[in-house]
Amino acid sequence: MFDFGSMMKFKGAWDKFNANHPKFMPFMQAVGREAIMDGTIIEIKVTSPAGKEYNTNMKITQSDLELFAQLRTMM
């Protein structure tokens, strides 16, 4: 069942996220259009306020692309 109240709450939080990080969505859209394909490697680095670093990477597979396509149809 669709919960309109939860959806509106999410939209408010999403709008605030976009206002706080205005470069993030254009970056993700450009990457999605131009770089995400079978064999693409995505690397992520997170640095905590204390300076500890966390790093990982993943290689995009065809099944990942199929999942992303399904997610796009849901949005």
PQR file with spaces between the fields and no chain letter, atoms N, CA, C, O and H, PARSE charges and radii, in Angstrom:
ATOM       1  N    MET     1       0.837   -1.188    0.000 -0.4000 1.5000
ATOM       2  CA   MET     1       0.000    0.000    0.000 -0.0000 2.0000
ATOM       3  C    MET     1       0.882    1.252    0.000  0.5500 1.7000
ATOM       4  O    MET     1       1.902    1.298    0.687 -0.5500 1.4000
ATOM       5  N    PHE     2       0.497    2.229   -0.745 -0.4000 1.5000
ATOM       6  CA   PHE     2       1.237    3.482   -0.874 -0.0000 2.0000
ATOM       7  C    PHE     2       0.945    4.377    0.322  0.5500 1.7000
ATOM       8  O    PHE     2      -0.216    4.656    0.624 -0.5500 1.4000
ATOM       9  H    PHE     2      -0.332    2.192   -1.303  0.4000 1.0000
ATOM      10  N    ASP     3       1.975    4.818    0.988 -0.4000 1.5000
ATOM      11  CA   ASP     3       1.831    5.710    2.143 -0.0000 2.0000
ATOM      12  C    ASP     3       2.254    7.111    1.717  0.5500 1.7000
ATOM      13  O    ASP     3       3.443    7.426    1.663 -0.5500 1.4000
ATOM      14  H    ASP     3       2.917    4.592    0.742  0.4000 1.0000
ATOM      15  N    PHE     4       1.270    7.938    1.418 -0.4000 1.5000
ATOM      16  CA   PHE     4       1.536    9.285    0.912 -0.0000 2.0000
ATOM      17  C    PHE     4       2.333   10.118    1.911  0.5500 1.7000
ATOM      18  O    PHE     4       3.221   10.872    1.515 -0.5500 1.4000
ATOM      19  H    PHE     4       0.305    7.682    1.462  0.4000 1.0000
ATOM      20  N    GLY     5       2.025    9.990    3.205 -0.4000 1.5000
ATOM      21  CA   GLY     5       2.735   10.754    4.234 -0.0000 2.0000
ATOM      22  C    GLY     5       4.215   10.426    4.268  0.5500 1.7000
ATOM      23  O    GLY     5       5.053   11.323    4.366 -0.5500 1.4000
ATOM      24  H    GLY     5       1.303    9.377    3.527  0.4000 1.0000
ATOM      25  N    SER     6       4.541    9.141    4.189 -0.4000 1.5000
ATOM      26  CA   SER     6       5.951    8.726    4.186 -0.0000 2.0000
ATOM      27  C    SER     6       6.659    9.232    2.941  0.5500 1.7000
ATOM      28  O    SER     6       7.819    9.641    2.994 -0.5500 1.4000
ATOM      29  H    SER     6       3.860    8.412    4.109  0.4000 1.0000
ATOM      30  N    MET     7       5.946    9.200    1.814 -0.4000 1.5000
ATOM      31  CA   MET     7       6.538    9.674    0.568 -0.0000 2.0000
ATOM      32  C    MET     7       6.836   11.171    0.648  0.5500 1.7000
ATOM      33  O    MET     7       7.885   11.616    0.182 -0.5500 1.4000
ATOM      34  H    MET     7       5.004    8.868    1.771  0.4000 1.0000
ATOM      35  N    MET     8       5.942   11.937    1.223 -0.4000 1.5000
ATOM      36  CA   MET     8       6.163   13.378    1.356 -0.0000 2.0000
ATOM      37  C    MET     8       7.309   13.671    2.329  0.5500 1.7000
ATOM      38  O    MET     8       8.095   14.593    2.110 -0.5500 1.4000
ATOM      39  H    MET     8       5.090   11.575    1.601  0.4000 1.0000
ATOM      40  N    LYS     9       7.398   12.890    3.392 -0.4000 1.5000
ATOM      41  CA   LYS     9       8.498   13.054    4.344 -0.0000 2.0000
ATOM      42  C    LYS     9       9.834   12.760    3.656  0.5500 1.7000
ATOM      43  O    LYS     9      10.811   13.487    3.840 -0.5500 1.4000
ATOM      44  H    LYS     9       6.760   12.141    3.570  0.4000 1.0000
ATOM      45  N    PHE    10       9.863   11.686    2.862 -0.4000 1.5000
ATOM      46  CA   PHE    10      11.071   11.343    2.119 -0.0000 2.0000
ATOM      47  C    PHE    10      11.433   12.460    1.147  0.5500 1.7000
ATOM      48  O    PHE    10      12.600   12.836    1.039 -0.5500 1.4000
ATOM      49  H    PHE    10       9.070   11.096    2.713  0.4000 1.0000
ATOM      50  N    LYS    11      10.434   12.994    0.440 -0.4000 1.5000
ATOM      51  CA   LYS    11      10.705   14.060   -0.528 -0.0000 2.0000
ATOM      52  C    LYS    11      11.326   15.267    0.162  0.5500 1.7000
ATOM      53  O    LYS    11      12.254   15.877   -0.370 -0.5500 1.4000
ATOM      54  H    LYS    11       9.486   12.689    0.529  0.4000 1.0000
ATOM      55  N    GLY    12      10.821   15.616    1.340 -0.4000 1.5000
ATOM      56  CA   GLY    12      11.401   16.737    2.079 -0.0000 2.0000
ATOM      57  C    GLY    12      12.852   16.484    2.445  0.5500 1.7000
ATOM      58  O    GLY    12      13.699   17.368    2.309 -0.5500 1.4000
ATOM      59  H    GLY    12      10.067   15.121    1.771  0.4000 1.0000
ATOM      60  N    ALA    13      13.138   15.267    2.912 -0.4000 1.5000
ATOM      61  CA   ALA    13      14.516   14.909    3.265 -0.0000 2.0000
ATOM      62  C    ALA    13      15.399   14.901    2.018  0.5500 1.7000
ATOM      63  O    ALA    13      16.547   15.345    2.065 -0.5500 1.4000
ATOM      64  H    ALA    13      12.451   14.550    3.022  0.4000 1.0000
ATOM      65  N    TRP    14      14.861   14.395    0.895 -0.4000 1.5000
ATOM      66  CA   TRP    14      15.617   14.353   -0.362 -0.0000 2.0000
ATOM      67  C    TRP    14      15.928   15.764   -0.853  0.5500 1.7000
ATOM      68  O    TRP    14      17.045   16.043   -1.287 -0.5500 1.4000
ATOM      69  H    TRP    14      13.929   14.035    0.857  0.4000 1.0000
ATOM      70  N    ASP    15      14.942   16.646   -0.783 -0.4000 1.5000
ATOM      71  CA   ASP    15      15.157   18.033   -1.201 -0.0000 2.0000
ATOM      72  C    ASP    15      16.234   18.702   -0.339  0.5500 1.7000
ATOM      73  O    ASP    15      17.066   19.450   -0.853 -0.5500 1.4000
ATOM      74  H    ASP    15      14.035   16.419   -0.430  0.4000 1.0000
ATOM      75  N    LYS    16      16.216   18.437    0.953 -0.4000 1.5000
ATOM      76  CA   LYS    16      17.228   19.004    1.851 -0.0000 2.0000
ATOM      77  C    LYS    16      18.614   18.448    1.511  0.5500 1.7000
ATOM      78  O    LYS    16      19.592   19.195    1.486 -0.5500 1.4000
ATOM      79  H    LYS    16      15.540   17.830    1.371  0.4000 1.0000
ATOM      80  N    PHE    17      18.699   17.130    1.248 -0.4000 1.5000
ATOM      81  CA   PHE    17      19.966   16.513    0.850 -0.0000 2.0000
ATOM      82  C    PHE    17      20.511   17.203   -0.397  0.5500 1.7000
ATOM      83  O    PHE    17      21.691   17.551   -0.452 -0.5500 1.4000
ATOM      84  H    PHE    17      17.904   16.524    1.268  0.4000 1.0000
ATOM      85  N    ASN    18      19.652   17.401   -1.397 -0.4000 1.5000
ATOM      86  CA   ASN    18      20.085   18.053   -2.639 -0.0000 2.0000
ATOM      87  C    ASN    18      20.511   19.496   -2.408  0.5500 1.7000
ATOM      88  O    ASN    18      21.445   19.976   -3.052 -0.5500 1.4000
ATOM      89  H    ASN    18      18.694   17.118   -1.352  0.4000 1.0000
ATOM      90  N    ALA    19      19.838   20.191   -1.498 -0.4000 1.5000
ATOM      91  CA   ALA    19      20.229   21.570   -1.185 -0.0000 2.0000
ATOM      92  C    ALA    19      21.579   21.605   -0.471  0.5500 1.7000
ATOM      93  O    ALA    19      22.383   22.508   -0.704 -0.5500 1.4000
ATOM      94  H    ALA    19      19.080   19.801   -0.975  0.4000 1.0000
ATOM      95  N    ASN    20      21.825   20.631    0.391 -0.4000 1.5000
ATOM      96  CA   ASN    20      23.092   20.569    1.128 -0.0000 2.0000
ATOM      97  C    ASN    20      24.259   20.119    0.256  0.5500 1.7000
ATOM      98  O    ASN    20      25.407   20.472    0.526 -0.5500 1.4000
ATOM      99  H    ASN    20      21.172   19.897    0.580  0.4000 1.0000
ATOM     100  N    HIS    21      23.974   19.343   -0.787 -0.4000 1.5000
ATOM     101  CA   HIS    21      25.024   18.756   -1.635 -0.0000 2.0000
ATOM     102  C    HIS    21      24.660   18.968   -3.112  0.5500 1.7000
ATOM     103  O    HIS    21      24.380   17.995   -3.814 -0.5500 1.4000
ATOM     104  H    HIS    21      23.041   19.057   -1.006  0.4000 1.0000
ATOM     105  N    PRO    22      24.658   20.204   -3.593 -0.5600 1.5000
ATOM     106  CA   PRO    22      24.143   20.493   -4.939  0.2800 2.0000
ATOM     107  C    PRO    22      24.940   19.877   -6.086  0.5500 1.7000
ATOM     108  O    PRO    22      24.406   19.748   -7.188 -0.5500 1.4000
ATOM     109  N    LYS    23      26.171   19.502   -5.872 -0.4000 1.5000
ATOM     110  CA   LYS    23      26.979   18.925   -6.955 -0.0000 2.0000
ATOM     111  C    LYS    23      26.816   17.414   -7.070  0.5500 1.7000
ATOM     112  O    LYS    23      27.212   16.823   -8.074 -0.5500 1.4000
ATOM     113  H    LYS    23      26.605   19.608   -4.977  0.4000 1.0000
ATOM     114  N    PHE    24      26.229   16.777   -6.040 -0.4000 1.5000
ATOM     115  CA   PHE    24      26.188   15.317   -6.009 -0.0000 2.0000
ATOM     116  C    PHE    24      25.312   14.722   -7.118  0.5500 1.7000
ATOM     117  O    PHE    24      25.770   13.842   -7.847 -0.5500 1.4000
ATOM     118  H    PHE    24      25.906   17.256   -5.224  0.4000 1.0000
ATOM     119  N    MET    25      24.078   15.178   -7.259 -0.4000 1.5000
ATOM     120  CA   MET    25      23.187   14.587   -8.259 -0.0000 2.0000
ATOM     121  C    MET    25      23.654   14.847   -9.689  0.5500 1.7000
ATOM     122  O    MET    25      23.609   13.923  -10.501 -0.5500 1.4000
ATOM     123  H    MET    25      23.706   15.893   -6.666  0.4000 1.0000
ATOM     124  N    PRO    26      24.099   16.052  -10.041 -0.5600 1.5000
ATOM     125  CA   PRO    26      24.637   16.218  -11.396  0.2800 2.0000
ATOM     126  C    PRO    26      25.827   15.289  -11.665  0.5500 1.7000
ATOM     127  O    PRO    26      25.974   14.763  -12.768 -0.5500 1.4000
ATOM     128  N    PHE    27      26.670   15.094  -10.652 -0.4000 1.5000
ATOM     129  CA   PHE    27      27.795   14.169  -10.792 -0.0000 2.0000
ATOM     130  C    PHE    27      27.282   12.756  -11.049  0.5500 1.7000
ATOM     131  O    PHE    27      27.735   12.087  -11.978 -0.5500 1.4000
ATOM     132  H    PHE    27      26.550   15.521   -9.756  0.4000 1.0000
ATOM     133  N    MET    28      26.333   12.298  -10.221 -0.4000 1.5000
ATOM     134  CA   MET    28      25.810   10.937  -10.374 -0.0000 2.0000
ATOM     135  C    MET    28      25.101   10.762  -11.716  0.5500 1.7000
ATOM     136  O    MET    28      25.203    9.701  -12.333 -0.5500 1.4000
ATOM     137  H    MET    28      25.965   12.841   -9.466  0.4000 1.0000
ATOM     138  N    GLN    29      24.388   11.781  -12.171 -0.4000 1.5000
ATOM     139  CA   GLN    29      23.710   11.701  -13.462 -0.0000 2.0000
ATOM     140  C    GLN    29      24.717   11.603  -14.602  0.5500 1.7000
ATOM     141  O    GLN    29      24.523   10.820  -15.531 -0.5500 1.4000
ATOM     142  H    GLN    29      24.305   12.643  -11.671  0.4000 1.0000
ATOM     143  N    ALA    30      25.790   12.387  -14.542 -0.4000 1.5000
ATOM     144  CA   ALA    30      26.825   12.328  -15.582 -0.0000 2.0000
ATOM     145  C    ALA    30      27.508   10.970  -15.583  0.5500 1.7000
ATOM     146  O    ALA    30      27.742   10.388  -16.643 -0.5500 1.4000
ATOM     147  H    ALA    30      25.948   13.023  -13.787  0.4000 1.0000
ATOM     148  N    VAL    31      27.826   10.467  -14.404 -0.4000 1.5000
ATOM     149  CA   VAL    31      28.455    9.145  -14.307 -0.0000 2.0000
ATOM     150  C    VAL    31      27.516    8.080  -14.872  0.5500 1.7000
ATOM     151  O    VAL    31      27.942    7.212  -15.633 -0.5500 1.4000
ATOM     152  H    VAL    31      27.636   10.939  -13.543  0.4000 1.0000
ATOM     153  N    GLY    32      26.246    8.148  -14.499 -0.4000 1.5000
ATOM     154  CA   GLY    32      25.273    7.175  -14.990 -0.0000 2.0000
ATOM     155  C    GLY    32      25.131    7.203  -16.500  0.5500 1.7000
ATOM     156  O    GLY    32      25.007    6.155  -17.134 -0.5500 1.4000
ATOM     157  H    GLY    32      25.899    8.853  -13.881  0.4000 1.0000
ATOM     158  N    ARG    33      25.148    8.394  -17.082 -0.4000 1.5000
ATOM     159  CA   ARG    33      25.019    8.539  -18.535 -0.0000 2.0000
ATOM     160  C    ARG    33      26.270    8.113  -19.279  0.5500 1.7000
ATOM     161  O    ARG    33      26.186    7.496  -20.340 -0.5500 1.4000
ATOM     162  H    ARG    33      25.249    9.246  -16.568  0.4000 1.0000
ATOM     163  N    GLU    34      27.437    8.442  -18.725 -0.4000 1.5000
ATOM     164  CA   GLU    34      28.669    8.358  -19.500 -0.0000 2.0000
ATOM     165  C    GLU    34      29.657    7.284  -19.068  0.5500 1.7000
ATOM     166  O    GLU    34      30.527    6.911  -19.855 -0.5500 1.4000
ATOM     167  H    GLU    34      27.506    8.944  -17.863  0.4000 1.0000
ATOM     168  N    ALA    35      29.552    6.776  -17.845 -0.4000 1.5000
ATOM     169  CA   ALA    35      30.634    5.913  -17.360 -0.0000 2.0000
ATOM     170  C    ALA    35      30.195    4.542  -16.866  0.5500 1.7000
ATOM     171  O    ALA    35      31.011    3.621  -16.824 -0.5500 1.4000
ATOM     172  H    ALA    35      28.845    7.079  -17.206  0.4000 1.0000
ATOM     173  N    ILE    36      28.940    4.379  -16.493 -0.4000 1.5000
ATOM     174  CA   ILE    36      28.531    3.103  -15.914 -0.0000 2.0000
ATOM     175  C    ILE    36      28.220    2.119  -17.031  0.5500 1.7000
ATOM     176  O    ILE    36      27.235    2.261  -17.755 -0.5500 1.4000
ATOM     177  H    ILE    36      28.277    5.127  -16.527  0.4000 1.0000
ATOM     178  N    MET    37      29.087    1.114  -17.153 -0.4000 1.5000
ATOM     179  CA   MET    37      28.919    0.041  -18.134 -0.0000 2.0000
ATOM     180  C    MET    37      29.619   -1.193  -17.588  0.5500 1.7000
ATOM     181  O    MET    37      30.362   -1.116  -16.609 -0.5500 1.4000
ATOM     182  H    MET    37      29.887    0.998  -16.565  0.4000 1.0000
ATOM     183  N    ASP    38      29.382   -2.309  -18.217 -0.4000 1.5000
ATOM     184  CA   ASP    38      30.020   -3.554  -17.794 -0.0000 2.0000
ATOM     185  C    ASP    38      31.535   -3.360  -17.764  0.5500 1.7000
ATOM     186  O    ASP    38      32.136   -2.975  -18.767 -0.5500 1.4000
ATOM     187  H    ASP    38      28.779   -2.371  -19.012  0.4000 1.0000
ATOM     188  N    GLY    39      32.143   -3.626  -16.619 -0.4000 1.5000
ATOM     189  CA   GLY    39      33.589   -3.488  -16.474 -0.0000 2.0000
ATOM     190  C    GLY    39      34.038   -2.209  -15.791  0.5500 1.7000
ATOM     191  O    GLY    39      35.205   -2.088  -15.418 -0.5500 1.4000
ATOM     192  H    GLY    39      31.655   -3.939  -15.804  0.4000 1.0000
ATOM     193  N    THR    40      33.127   -1.244  -15.618 -0.4000 1.5000
ATOM     194  CA   THR    40      33.473   -0.013  -14.907 -0.0000 2.0000
ATOM     195  C    THR    40      33.842   -0.349  -13.466  0.5500 1.7000
ATOM     196  O    THR    40      33.191   -1.184  -12.839 -0.5500 1.4000
ATOM     197  H    THR    40      32.179   -1.342  -15.922  0.4000 1.0000
ATOM     198  N    ILE    41      34.870    0.290  -12.943 -0.4000 1.5000
ATOM     199  CA   ILE    41      35.255    0.110  -11.540 -0.0000 2.0000
ATOM     200  C    ILE    41      34.870    1.369  -10.777  0.5500 1.7000
ATOM     201  O    ILE    41      35.247    2.480  -11.149 -0.5500 1.4000
ATOM     202  H    ILE    41      35.399    0.968  -13.452  0.4000 1.0000
ATOM     203  N    ILE    42      34.108    1.173   -9.698 -0.4000 1.5000
ATOM     204  CA   ILE    42      33.713    2.273   -8.822 -0.0000 2.0000
ATOM     205  C    ILE    42      34.523    2.151   -7.546  0.5500 1.7000
ATOM     206  O    ILE    42      34.525    1.102   -6.901 -0.5500 1.4000
ATOM     207  H    ILE    42      33.802    0.270   -9.395  0.4000 1.0000
ATOM     208  N    GLU    43      35.212    3.224   -7.182 -0.4000 1.5000
ATOM     209  CA   GLU    43      35.986    3.262   -5.940 -0.0000 2.0000
ATOM     210  C    GLU    43      35.341    4.260   -4.995  0.5500 1.7000
ATOM     211  O    GLU    43      34.928    5.345   -5.407 -0.5500 1.4000
ATOM     212  H    GLU    43      35.210    4.076   -7.706  0.4000 1.0000
ATOM     213  N    ILE    44      35.257    3.888   -3.730 -0.4000 1.5000
ATOM     214  CA   ILE    44      34.667    4.762   -2.719 -0.0000 2.0000
ATOM     215  C    ILE    44      35.647    4.906   -1.567  0.5500 1.7000
ATOM     216  O    ILE    44      36.199    3.924   -1.071 -0.5500 1.4000
ATOM     217  H    ILE    44      35.592    3.007   -3.395  0.4000 1.0000
ATOM     218  N    LYS    45      35.853    6.157   -1.152 -0.4000 1.5000
ATOM     219  CA   LYS    45      36.710    6.450   -0.001 -0.0000 2.0000
ATOM     220  C    LYS    45      35.915    7.316    0.961  0.5500 1.7000
ATOM     221  O    LYS    45      35.358    8.341    0.568 -0.5500 1.4000
ATOM     222  H    LYS    45      35.404    6.955   -1.555  0.4000 1.0000
ATOM     223  N    VAL    46      35.862    6.905    2.220 -0.4000 1.5000
ATOM     224  CA   VAL    46      35.182    7.662    3.267 -0.0000 2.0000
ATOM     225  C    VAL    46      36.204    7.979    4.344  0.5500 1.7000
ATOM     226  O    VAL    46      36.923    7.089    4.799 -0.5500 1.4000
ATOM     227  H    VAL    46      36.314    6.072    2.539  0.4000 1.0000
ATOM     228  N    THR    47      36.274    9.240    4.758 -0.4000 1.5000
ATOM     229  CA   THR    47      37.170    9.660    5.832 -0.0000 2.0000
ATOM     230  C    THR    47      36.320   10.151    6.998  0.5500 1.7000
ATOM     231  O    THR    47      35.534   11.086    6.850 -0.5500 1.4000
ATOM     232  H    THR    47      35.690    9.962    4.389  0.4000 1.0000
ATOM     233  N    SER    48      36.483    9.515    8.158 -0.4000 1.5000
ATOM     234  CA   SER    48      35.726    9.918    9.346 -0.0000 2.0000
ATOM     235  C    SER    48      36.260   11.246    9.870  0.5500 1.7000
ATOM     236  O    SER    48      37.362   11.650    9.500 -0.5500 1.4000
ATOM     237  H    SER    48      37.122    8.756    8.277  0.4000 1.0000
ATOM     238  N    PRO    49      35.500   11.936   10.728 -0.5600 1.5000
ATOM     239  CA   PRO    49      36.008   13.181   11.322  0.2800 2.0000
ATOM     240  C    PRO    49      37.324   12.979   12.072  0.5500 1.7000
ATOM     241  O    PRO    49      38.120   13.909   12.193 -0.5500 1.4000
ATOM     242  N    ALA    50      37.552   11.760   12.576 -0.4000 1.5000
ATOM     243  CA   ALA    50      38.800   11.468   13.285 -0.0000 2.0000
ATOM     244  C    ALA    50      39.958   11.191   12.331  0.5500 1.7000
ATOM     245  O    ALA    50      41.095   11.019   12.770 -0.5500 1.4000
ATOM     246  H    ALA    50      36.905   11.004   12.477  0.4000 1.0000
ATOM     247  N    GLY    51      39.674   11.147   11.019 -0.4000 1.5000
ATOM     248  CA   GLY    51      40.730   10.931   10.042 -0.0000 2.0000
ATOM     249  C    GLY    51      40.908    9.494    9.591  0.5500 1.7000
ATOM     250  O    GLY    51      41.767    9.222    8.752 -0.5500 1.4000
ATOM     251  H    GLY    51      38.750   11.287   10.663  0.4000 1.0000
ATOM     252  N    LYS    52      40.124    8.565   10.121 -0.4000 1.5000
ATOM     253  CA   LYS    52      40.237    7.168    9.694 -0.0000 2.0000
ATOM     254  C    LYS    52      39.620    7.014    8.309  0.5500 1.7000
ATOM     255  O    LYS    52      38.532    7.523    8.040 -0.5500 1.4000
ATOM     256  H    LYS    52      39.427    8.785   10.803  0.4000 1.0000
ATOM     257  N    GLU    53      40.332    6.303    7.434 -0.4000 1.5000
ATOM     258  CA   GLU    53      39.874    6.125    6.062 -0.0000 2.0000
ATOM     259  C    GLU    53      39.338    4.719    5.846  0.5500 1.7000
ATOM     260  O    GLU    53      39.875    3.736    6.357 -0.5500 1.4000
ATOM     261  H    GLU    53      41.216    5.890    7.653  0.4000 1.0000
ATOM     262  N    TYR    54      38.277    4.657    5.084 -0.4000 1.5000
ATOM     263  CA   TYR    54      37.667    3.397    4.665 -0.0000 2.0000
ATOM     264  C    TYR    54      37.610    3.437    3.144  0.5500 1.7000
ATOM     265  O    TYR    54      37.122    4.407    2.564 -0.5500 1.4000
ATOM     266  H    TYR    54      37.840    5.455    4.669  0.4000 1.0000
ATOM     267  N    ASN    55      38.108    2.385    2.497 -0.4000 1.5000
ATOM     268  CA   ASN    55      38.160    2.336    1.041 -0.0000 2.0000
ATOM     269  C    ASN    55      37.613    1.009    0.548  0.5500 1.7000
ATOM     270  O    ASN    55      37.794   -0.027    1.190 -0.5500 1.4000
ATOM     271  H    ASN    55      38.504    1.598    2.969  0.4000 1.0000
ATOM     272  N    THR    56      36.949    1.047   -0.587 -0.4000 1.5000
ATOM     273  CA   THR    56      36.523   -0.178   -1.247 -0.0000 2.0000
ATOM     274  C    THR    56      36.346    0.119   -2.730  0.5500 1.7000
ATOM     275  O    THR    56      36.363    1.276   -3.149 -0.5500 1.4000
ATOM     276  H    THR    56      36.802    1.888   -1.108  0.4000 1.0000
ATOM     277  N    ASN    57      36.180   -0.925   -3.507 -0.4000 1.5000
ATOM     278  CA   ASN    57      35.870   -0.760   -4.921 -0.0000 2.0000
ATOM     279  C    ASN    57      35.037   -1.939   -5.383  0.5500 1.7000
ATOM     280  O    ASN    57      34.989   -2.983   -4.733 -0.5500 1.4000
ATOM     281  H    ASN    57      36.167   -1.865   -3.167  0.4000 1.0000
ATOM     282  N    MET    58      34.387   -1.752   -6.508 -0.4000 1.5000
ATOM     283  CA   MET    58      33.616   -2.841   -7.109 -0.0000 2.0000
ATOM     284  C    MET    58      33.640   -2.681   -8.617  0.5500 1.7000
ATOM     285  O    MET    58      33.681   -1.572   -9.149 -0.5500 1.4000
ATOM     286  H    MET    58      34.426   -0.904   -7.036  0.4000 1.0000
ATOM     287  N    LYS    59      33.613   -3.813   -9.282 -0.4000 1.5000
ATOM     288  CA   LYS    59      33.585   -3.825  -10.737 -0.0000 2.0000
ATOM     289  C    LYS    59      32.144   -4.102  -11.172  0.5500 1.7000
ATOM     290  O    LYS    59      31.547   -5.097  -10.763 -0.5500 1.4000
ATOM     291  H    LYS    59      33.580   -4.714   -8.849  0.4000 1.0000
ATOM     292  N    ILE    60      31.599   -3.226  -11.993 -0.4000 1.5000
ATOM     293  CA   ILE    60      30.216   -3.342  -12.437 -0.0000 2.0000
ATOM     294  C    ILE    60      30.073   -4.530  -13.386  0.5500 1.7000
ATOM     295  O    ILE    60      30.868   -4.711  -14.308 -0.5500 1.4000
ATOM     296  H    ILE    60      32.084   -2.418  -12.325  0.4000 1.0000
ATOM     297  N    THR    61      29.041   -5.332  -13.137 -0.4000 1.5000
ATOM     298  CA   THR    61      28.742   -6.498  -13.972 -0.0000 2.0000
ATOM     299  C    THR    61      27.429   -6.269  -14.725  0.5500 1.7000
ATOM     300  O    THR    61      26.702   -5.315  -14.448 -0.5500 1.4000
ATOM     301  H    THR    61      28.395   -5.185  -12.388  0.4000 1.0000
ATOM     302  N    GLN    62      27.141   -7.138  -15.659 -0.4000 1.5000
ATOM     303  CA   GLN    62      25.886   -7.043  -16.409 -0.0000 2.0000
ATOM     304  C    GLN    62      24.685   -7.156  -15.476  0.5500 1.7000
ATOM     305  O    GLN    62      23.688   -6.459  -15.667 -0.5500 1.4000
ATOM     306  H    GLN    62      27.731   -7.914  -15.884  0.4000 1.0000
ATOM     307  N    SER    63      24.766   -8.022  -14.472 -0.4000 1.5000
ATOM     308  CA   SER    63      23.633   -8.148  -13.540 -0.0000 2.0000
ATOM     309  C    SER    63      23.442   -6.868  -12.726  0.5500 1.7000
ATOM     310  O    SER    63      22.312   -6.530  -12.375 -0.5500 1.4000
ATOM     311  H    SER    63      25.576   -8.588  -14.316  0.4000 1.0000
ATOM     312  N    ASP    64      24.518   -6.156  -12.423 -0.4000 1.5000
ATOM     313  CA   ASP    64      24.395   -4.855  -11.751 -0.0000 2.0000
ATOM     314  C    ASP    64      23.636   -3.874  -12.646  0.5500 1.7000
ATOM     315  O    ASP    64      22.763   -3.144  -12.176 -0.5500 1.4000
ATOM     316  H    ASP    64      25.436   -6.430  -12.709  0.4000 1.0000
ATOM     317  N    LEU    65      23.971   -3.864  -13.927 -0.4000 1.5000
ATOM     318  CA   LEU    65      23.305   -2.963  -14.866 -0.0000 2.0000
ATOM     319  C    LEU    65      21.816   -3.269  -14.955  0.5500 1.7000
ATOM     320  O    LEU    65      20.995   -2.357  -15.054 -0.5500 1.4000
ATOM     321  H    LEU    65      24.680   -4.457  -14.308  0.4000 1.0000
ATOM     322  N    GLU    66      21.466   -4.559  -14.921 -0.4000 1.5000
ATOM     323  CA   GLU    66      20.060   -4.955  -14.959 -0.0000 2.0000
ATOM     324  C    GLU    66      19.334   -4.478  -13.703  0.5500 1.7000
ATOM     325  O    GLU    66      18.195   -4.017  -13.784 -0.5500 1.4000
ATOM     326  H    GLU    66      22.133   -5.300  -14.841  0.4000 1.0000
ATOM     327  N    LEU    67      19.983   -4.586  -12.542 -0.4000 1.5000
ATOM     328  CA   LEU    67      19.397   -4.089  -11.296 -0.0000 2.0000
ATOM     329  C    LEU    67      19.182   -2.578  -11.371  0.5500 1.7000
ATOM     330  O    LEU    67      18.118   -2.088  -10.995 -0.5500 1.4000
ATOM     331  H    LEU    67      20.908   -4.960  -12.476  0.4000 1.0000
ATOM     332  N    PHE    68      20.175   -1.840  -11.850 -0.4000 1.5000
ATOM     333  CA   PHE    68      20.056   -0.388  -11.966 -0.0000 2.0000
ATOM     334  C    PHE    68      18.890   -0.016  -12.888  0.5500 1.7000
ATOM     335  O    PHE    68      18.153    0.930  -12.610 -0.5500 1.4000
ATOM     336  H    PHE    68      21.040   -2.239  -12.155  0.4000 1.0000
ATOM     337  N    ALA    69      18.726   -0.766  -13.988 -0.4000 1.5000
ATOM     338  CA   ALA    69      17.624   -0.500  -14.920 -0.0000 2.0000
ATOM     339  C    ALA    69      16.277   -0.728  -14.236  0.5500 1.7000
ATOM     340  O    ALA    69      15.342    0.047  -14.439 -0.5500 1.4000
ATOM     341  H    ALA    69      19.324   -1.534  -14.213  0.4000 1.0000
ATOM     342  N    GLN    70      16.171   -1.781  -13.428 -0.4000 1.5000
ATOM     343  CA   GLN    70      14.929   -2.036  -12.692 -0.0000 2.0000
ATOM     344  C    GLN    70      14.641   -0.907  -11.717  0.5500 1.7000
ATOM     345  O    GLN    70      13.498   -0.464  -11.598 -0.5500 1.4000
ATOM     346  H    GLN    70      16.931   -2.410  -13.263  0.4000 1.0000
ATOM     347  N    LEU    71      15.672   -0.437  -11.016 -0.4000 1.5000
ATOM     348  CA   LEU    71      15.487    0.656  -10.062 -0.0000 2.0000
ATOM     349  C    LEU    71      15.010    1.924  -10.762  0.5500 1.7000
ATOM     350  O    LEU    71      14.166    2.648  -10.234 -0.5500 1.4000
ATOM     351  H    LEU    71      16.600   -0.797  -11.112  0.4000 1.0000
ATOM     352  N    ARG    72      15.553    2.194  -11.956 -0.4000 1.5000
ATOM     353  CA   ARG    72      15.137    3.391  -12.697 -0.0000 2.0000
ATOM     354  C    ARG    72      13.650    3.335  -13.052  0.5500 1.7000
ATOM     355  O    ARG    72      12.975    4.364  -13.039 -0.5500 1.4000
ATOM     356  H    ARG    72      16.239    1.606  -12.385  0.4000 1.0000
ATOM     357  N    THR    73      13.133    2.147  -13.369 -0.4000 1.5000
ATOM     358  CA   THR    73      11.714    2.043  -13.724 -0.0000 2.0000
ATOM     359  C    THR    73      10.817    2.264  -12.514  0.5500 1.7000
ATOM     360  O    THR    73       9.644    2.604  -12.668 -0.5500 1.4000
ATOM     361  H    THR    73      13.681    1.311  -13.379  0.4000 1.0000
ATOM     362  N    MET    74      11.355    2.076  -11.311 -0.4000 1.5000
ATOM     363  CA   MET    74      10.577    2.248  -10.089 -0.0000 2.0000
ATOM     364  C    MET    74      10.516    3.704   -9.644  0.5500 1.7000
ATOM     365  O    MET    74       9.683    4.057   -8.810 -0.5500 1.4000
ATOM     366  H    MET    74      12.308    1.800  -11.185  0.4000 1.0000
ATOM     367  N    MET    75      11.375    4.545  -10.180 -0.4000 1.5000
ATOM     368  CA   MET    75      11.438    5.945   -9.734 -0.0000 2.0000
ATOM     369  C    MET    75      10.690    6.854  -10.672  0.5500 1.7000
ATOM     370  O    MET    75      10.639    8.064  -10.450 -0.5500 1.4000
ATOM     371  H    MET    75      12.052    4.258  -10.857  0.4000 1.0000
